[in-house]
Amino acid sequence: MIKINEPPINSQNSFKKPEWLKVKLNTSSNYSEMKDLMKKNSLHTVCEEARCPNIYECWNNRTATVMILGDTCTRSCGFCSVKTGKPLPVDYNEPERVAKLVQNLDLRHVVITSVDRDELKNDYGAKIWNETIKSIRNMVPSCTIEVLTPDFRGYTPALDLVFNARPNIFSHNIECVERISLDVRRQSNWKRSLEVLKYAVSQKMSTKTGMMVGLGETDEEVYETMYLVAKTGVEIFNIGQYLQPTKSNLSVKRFVHPDTFKDYEKYGYELGFKVVESGPLVRSSYHADSQARDFGLESHP
């Protein structure tokens, strides 16, 4: 077993992007159809907005992470390329459009995420989350639903609105190790995110989280974070390499070698996580459909 205070250090510190992080551009008719459907239904995806390196693979496989509540975030995290500012008013027809998209794509598993809507003081947008989950459940009952939510500022009634709709998987990202959290996402709170995960577990949700490496943390801190997350009862854990999406975002501090990601994965299973996805290109929703199957989830009747 890998000890918390003795993690293996075999990360590459060169700032030239290594071969294992180079993504082949490969579009197909599925990719084009996905892009057209998103545009036709006036929907956003985190795949596009966050410039995810896996967009070609995922869209070619007809999987995407739909981003609700608009494309403008009220926070400005250093790692994220989603635009920030004053969002447009809430679109209350959005849940039905998302459900129709899921139906048109004949999805078995869908991931829903959103921008932060801190200006919506009554529920931080949780009502739209609730209605989106219910709309998908009503229109496509065979589809399993995974949600990747903001922290809703730790407001329990907002979280309850999401939980009451009973998504198959609830996910909220810890994002990074605690020491650098204020630099990575200044308007968020690392301990609050951990409390959100604890609360989700206490409400009997199948719970998932993810984090990035390459932002200035040490391997020892990664192992410490994995240990703390495992103690909450979270069952699915994702960890991937941070890549700078634009020049205005935080720079990469190190490139972590694939062998180190294998060590992270091994340790995660030793801690008791049921599913661990660990690799340079792993993102929050990467292989989410296969993770759901590995987790043994079934859609609601």
CORVEN-V557399 format. One record per residue. RES is the residue in one letter. SS is DSSP state (hx for helix, st for strand, lp for the rest). PSI is psi as a letter, one per 40 degrees, with the letter a starting at -180 (999 if undefined). D_CENTER is the distance of its C-alpha to the mean C-alpha in Angstrom with 2 decimals. Layout:
res: [RES:RES]
ss: [SS:SS]
psi: [PSI:PSI]
d_center: [D_CENTER:D_CENTER]
This chain:
res: [M:I:K:I:N:E:P:P:I:N:S:Q:N:S:F:K:K:P:E:W:L:K:V:K:L:N:T:S:S:N:Y:S:E:M:K:D:L:M:K:K:N:S:L:H:T:V:C:E:E:A:R:C:P:N:I:Y:E:C:W:N:N:R:T:A:T:V:M:I:L:G:D:T:C:T:R:S:C:G:F:C:S:V:K:T:G:K:P:L:P:V:D:Y:N:E:P:E:R:V:A:K:L:V:Q:N:L:D:L:R:H:V:V:I:T:S:V:D:R:D:E:L:K:N:D:Y:G:A:K:I:W:N:E:T:I:K:S:I:R:N:M:V:P:S:C:T:I:E:V:L:T:P:D:F:R:G:Y:T:P:A:L:D:L:V:F:N:A:R:P:N:I:F:S:H:N:I:E:C:V:E:R:I:S:L:D:V:R:R:Q:S:N:W:K:R:S:L:E:V:L:K:Y:A:V:S:Q:K:M:S:T:K:T:G:M:M:V:G:L:G:E:T:D:E:E:V:Y:E:T:M:Y:L:V:A:K:T:G:V:E:I:F:N:I:G:Q:Y:L:Q:P:T:K:S:N:L:S:V:K:R:F:V:H:P:D:T:F:K:D:Y:E:K:Y:G:Y:E:L:G:F:K:V:V:E:S:G:P:L:V:R:S:S:Y:H:A:D:S:Q:A:R:D:F:G:L:E:S:H:P]
ss: [lp:lp:lp:lp:lp:lp:lp:lp:lp:lp:lp:st:lp:lp:lp:lp:lp:lp:hx:hx:hx:lp:lp:lp:lp:lp:lp:lp:hx:hx:hx:hx:hx:hx:hx:hx:hx:hx:hx:hx:lp:lp:lp:st:st:hx:hx:hx:hx:lp:lp:lp:lp:lp:hx:hx:hx:hx:hx:hx:lp:lp:lp:lp:st:st:st:st:lp:lp:lp:lp:st:lp:lp:lp:lp:lp:lp:lp:lp:lp:lp:st:lp:lp:lp:lp:lp:lp:lp:lp:lp:hx:hx:hx:hx:hx:hx:hx:hx:hx:hx:hx:hx:lp:lp:lp:st:st:st:st:st:st:lp:lp:lp:lp:lp:lp:lp:lp:lp:lp:lp:hx:hx:hx:hx:hx:hx:hx:hx:hx:hx:hx:hx:hx:hx:lp:lp:lp:lp:st:st:st:st:st:lp:lp:lp:hx:hx:hx:lp:hx:hx:hx:hx:hx:hx:hx:hx:hx:lp:lp:lp:lp:st:st:st:lp:lp:lp:st:lp:lp:hx:hx:hx:hx:hx:hx:hx:lp:lp:lp:lp:lp:hx:hx:hx:hx:hx:hx:hx:hx:hx:hx:hx:hx:hx:lp:lp:lp:lp:st:st:st:st:st:st:st:lp:lp:lp:lp:lp:hx:hx:hx:hx:hx:hx:hx:hx:hx:hx:hx:hx:hx:hx:lp:lp:lp:st:st:st:st:st:st:lp:lp:lp:lp:lp:lp:lp:lp:lp:lp:lp:lp:lp:st:lp:lp:hx:hx:hx:hx:hx:hx:hx:hx:hx:hx:hx:hx:hx:hx:lp:lp:lp:st:st:st:st:lp:lp:lp:lp:lp:lp:lp:lp:lp:hx:hx:hx:hx:hx:hx:hx:lp:lp:lp:lp:lp:lp:lp]
psi: [h:h:i:d:e:f:i:h:g:f:i:h:e:i:e:h:h:i:d:e:e:h:h:h:h:g:i:a:d:d:d:d:d:d:d:d:d:d:d:d:e:f:i:i:i:d:d:d:d:e:f:h:e:e:d:d:d:d:d:d:e:f:i:i:h:h:h:i:f:a:e:h:i:e:i:g:i:d:e:h:e:h:i:i:a:h:i:i:i:h:h:e:e:d:d:d:d:d:d:d:d:d:d:d:e:f:i:d:h:i:h:h:a:i:i:h:g:e:e:g:d:d:e:f:e:d:d:d:d:d:d:d:d:d:d:d:d:d:d:g:e:e:h:i:h:h:h:g:i:a:e:f:f:e:h:d:d:d:d:d:d:d:d:d:e:g:i:d:h:h:h:h:h:d:d:a:i:d:d:e:d:d:d:d:g:d:e:a:h:d:d:d:d:d:d:d:d:d:d:d:d:d:e:f:i:h:i:i:i:i:i:i:i:e:e:e:i:i:d:d:d:d:d:d:d:d:d:d:d:d:d:e:e:i:d:h:h:i:h:i:h:h:h:h:d:i:d:e:i:i:i:h:d:i:h:h:i:d:d:d:d:d:d:d:d:d:d:d:d:d:e:e:i:d:h:h:h:h:i:d:e:h:i:d:e:h:f:d:d:d:d:d:d:d:e:f:i:i:i:i:999]
d_center: [27.97:26.38:27.45:25.29:27.92:28.62:25.51:26.35:26.33:26.23:23.86:25.15:25.85:26.99:25.25:26.09:23.15:24.04:24.61:21.68:19.30:21.27:19.77:22.35:22.39:23.12:23.24:24.81:25.94:22.64:20.82:23.48:23.41:19.68:20.24:23.35:21.89:19.17:22.01:24.45:22.36:21.47:17.72:14.99:12.00:9.18:10.60:13.77:13.13:10.98:13.36:11.20:13.84:13.06:13.91:17.41:16.71:14.21:16.43:19.49:18.26:17.69:13.98:11.72:8.84:11.16:10.89:13.49:15.83:16.74:15.74:17.03:15.32:17.65:16.19:16.57:14.29:15.96:13.23:11.99:14.21:13.54:17.05:18.20:21.27:22.77:20.90:23.01:24.07:21.96:22.57:23.49:23.92:20.31:19.46:22.33:21.43:17.94:19.78:22.37:19.97:18.57:22.25:23.39:20.94:21.92:18.44:18.28:14.56:12.38:8.77:9.14:7.44:9.90:11.54:13.23:16.66:18.62:21.84:21.69:23.36:24.15:20.69:18.16:17.46:16.91:19.81:18.21:15.20:17.97:19.97:17.32:16.61:20.39:21.22:19.21:20.75:24.16:24.10:22.39:22.95:22.35:18.66:16.10:13.35:9.78:8.37:5.27:7.95:9.64:12.20:15.01:17.08:17.49:19.69:20.32:21.75:18.65:16.51:19.42:19.30:15.87:17.05:20.37:19.00:17.91:14.67:14.71:11.44:10.08:6.79:6.75:6.06:9.57:8.91:12.49:15.84:17.73:20.63:18.96:16.52:19.00:19.27:15.57:14.77:18.24:17.76:15.48:16.68:15.50:17.73:16.66:13.04:14.77:17.02:14.40:13.26:17.01:17.81:15.41:17.09:20.43:19.93:19.62:16.05:14.46:11.80:8.78:7.25:6.58:8.78:10.66:14.39:17.09:17.17:20.35:19.64:21.95:21.36:23.06:20.55:17.68:19.69:20.48:16.87:16.17:19.40:18.63:15.32:17.29:19.99:17.94:17.81:14.11:14.45:11.48:10.41:8.65:10.31:11.07:13.47:13.06:14.93:16.64:15.88:19.12:22.18:21.44:18.25:18.55:20.31:19.43:21.47:21.48:20.43:19.76:21.77:20.50:22.95:21.25:17.93:20.19:21.52:18.15:17.59:21.15:20.88:17.76:19.82:22.78:20.99:20.46:16.83:17.28:14.68:13.74:12.11:13.51:14.63:15.02:12.94:10.07:6.60:3.22:5.33:8.48:11.30:9.56:13.05:14.95:12.98:13.94:17.45:17.68:16.77:19.65:18.16:20.51:20.29:22.30:25.84]
